[in-house]
Amino acid sequence: MIRTFRSDDLTELMHIWLNANLQAHGFIPADYWKSHFEQVKQLLDHAKSFRQRLTLHVYQKNEGAVHFYLREGFLIQSQAREDSTGETEYMMSWRNHL
């Protein structure tokens, strides 16, 4: 089920971010990811404050990232097969509705 992001979702999302990075990047010390935890919560909000619209590309199989961006208000605009990897990639966008 996809629903509108609620502020109480943020803690769970950040734990997903942390655990995914710890699993995917075993070659980087865990302390690196833990020390950037607070900055990541602020990064997307900071970018949103300067733009009326943001776009990004994310692999379809990166389900944690897809769910994160959906909860942050991004919408899937299109999907395409990336030639260099053969993987399906979503183009997602966020628009400030103020």
C-alpha positions as CSV (number, residue, x, y, z in Angstrom):
1,M,0.0,0.0,0.0
2,I,1.3,3.4,-0.9
3,R,0.2,6.3,1.3
4,T,1.2,9.9,2.1
5,F,4.3,10.3,4.1
6,R,3.8,11.1,7.8
7,S,6.4,12.6,10.0
8,D,6.4,9.5,12.3
9,D,7.6,7.4,9.3
10,L,11.0,9.1,9.3
11,T,12.6,7.1,12.1
12,E,11.7,3.8,10.4
13,L,12.9,5.1,7.0
14,M,16.2,6.1,8.4
15,H,16.7,2.7,10.0
16,I,16.0,1.2,6.6
17,W,18.6,3.5,5.1
18,L,21.2,2.7,7.7
19,N,20.7,-1.1,7.6
20,A,20.7,-1.1,3.8
21,N,24.0,0.8,3.6
22,L,25.5,-1.4,6.2
23,Q,24.5,-4.5,4.2
24,A,25.4,-3.2,0.8
25,H,28.7,-1.5,1.7
26,G,30.4,-4.0,4.0
27,F,33.7,-2.7,2.7
28,I,33.1,0.7,4.4
29,P,33.3,0.8,8.2
30,A,29.9,0.9,9.9
31,D,30.8,4.0,11.9
32,Y,30.9,6.0,8.6
33,W,27.2,5.3,8.0
34,K,26.3,5.9,11.6
35,S,28.1,9.2,11.7
36,H,26.1,10.4,8.6
37,F,22.7,9.3,9.9
38,E,21.5,12.8,11.0
39,Q,22.8,14.5,7.9
40,V,20.9,12.3,5.6
41,K,17.6,13.1,7.4
42,Q,18.3,16.8,6.7
43,L,19.7,16.5,3.1
44,L,16.5,15.9,1.2
45,D,14.6,18.5,3.2
46,H,17.4,21.0,2.4
47,A,17.2,20.2,-1.3
48,K,13.4,20.6,-1.3
49,S,13.7,24.0,0.3
50,F,15.6,25.4,-2.7
51,R,13.7,23.9,-5.5
52,Q,10.1,23.7,-6.8
53,R,10.8,20.4,-8.4
54,L,13.4,17.6,-8.0
55,T,14.0,14.6,-10.3
56,L,16.0,11.5,-9.8
57,H,16.6,8.0,-11.2
58,V,16.5,4.9,-9.1
59,Y,16.7,1.2,-9.9
60,Q,13.4,-0.6,-9.7
61,K,15.0,-3.4,-7.7
62,N,16.3,-0.9,-5.1
63,E,12.9,-1.3,-3.3
64,G,14.1,0.5,-0.1
65,A,15.1,3.6,-2.0
66,V,11.9,3.5,-4.1
67,H,9.7,3.3,-1.0
68,F,11.8,6.1,0.7
69,Y,11.3,8.5,-2.3
70,L,7.6,7.6,-2.5
71,R,7.1,8.4,1.2
72,E,9.0,11.7,0.6
73,G,6.4,12.7,-2.0
74,F,8.2,11.7,-5.2
75,L,6.1,10.1,-7.9
76,I,7.2,7.6,-10.6
77,Q,7.1,9.4,-13.9
78,S,8.5,6.8,-16.2
79,Q,10.5,3.6,-16.3
80,A,13.1,2.5,-18.8
81,R,15.7,-0.2,-19.2
82,E,19.2,1.2,-18.6
83,D,21.4,0.1,-21.5
84,S,24.7,-0.2,-19.5
85,T,23.2,-2.5,-16.8
86,G,20.1,-4.0,-18.3
87,E,18.2,-3.0,-15.2
88,T,14.9,-1.2,-15.1
89,E,15.2,2.3,-13.8
90,Y,12.5,4.7,-12.6
91,M,12.5,8.4,-13.2
92,M,10.9,10.0,-10.2
93,S,10.0,13.6,-9.5
94,W,8.9,15.7,-6.6
95,R,7.0,19.0,-6.9
96,N,6.5,21.6,-4.2
97,H,2.7,22.1,-4.0
98,L,2.8,25.3,-2.0
